[in-house]
Amino acid sequence: MLSDDVRADLAERLAVAERDRVPIEPLTNHYADIDVVDAYEIQLLNIRQRLASGAKVVGHKVGLSSLAMQQMMGVDEPDYGHLLSDMVCTEEEPVDTARYCFPRVEVELGFILGADLPGEDCTEEDVIAGTVAIAPAIELIDSRIQDWKIKLADTISDNASSAGYVLGKQRVAPGDLDIKGIDAVLTRNGERIAEGRSDAVLGDPVIAVAWLARKVASFGVRLKAGDIVLPGSCTRAIDARPGDDFLAEFAGLGSVSLQFK
């Protein structure tokens, strides 16, 4: 494990990289022994700093929720990051691409919680009972690490590579959907570029939300009513460029769009 001073130094490097839009070398290039605990503590240092500056936690995102990504990273469970109030995007206002280092979009379901979820013993049934609605979502991901050359500790330290998100207007009760059987299509500037299905997320996105509730409980955190949870992408991540206009359409759930300038 790294010392507190080293963790603080690495957190500051990531914060400066995000602020200045100047990506840095992978943390793991210089600290090969950095572990998952170190990485989450580094993430939390920057989250606490942003909260002190006025941001609020509005939810969490799950990453590495597909078998292919876990195999690529050499891990057997997902990771997570925080969604903050200063990360909210809207369908009406284009995103300034210059605010980011290497922006990409992912197609996701958005779980909107209507009740607090249990912690260490949270089940899939608890997630369904505690979710007031599912919404179409796009997550804006970014890496403050050069060229997305990340290992597990790099992305966890970097808030699981999260940068923003947008929810579509549609809201559907979880009982009115086959949550693991939702087909999704992503178009960019009218061209179909990616497609997938919600069961790409651990076989069922509900499993990812339950995992998250149990995982954050180990850090003294609970998923609460009003929180938004993004459980992982139904499709591969797509690079976002100035002028891109993305539209994600979900069978039975509506659509969500995100524009870049």
Secondary structure, 3 states (H helix, E strand, C coil): CCCHHHHHHHHHHHHHHHHHCCCECCHHHHCCCCCHHHHHHHHHHHHHHHHHCCCCEEEEEEECCCHHHHHHHCCCCCEEEEEEHHHECCCCCCECHHHCCCCEEEEEEEEEECCCCCCCCCCHHHHHHHEEEEEEEEEEECCCEHHHCCCHHHHHHCHHHEEEEEECCCCECHHHCCHHHCEEEEEECCEEEEEEEHHHCCCCHHHHHHHHHHHHHCCCCCCCCCCEEECCECCCCEECCCCCEEEEEECCCEEEEEEEC
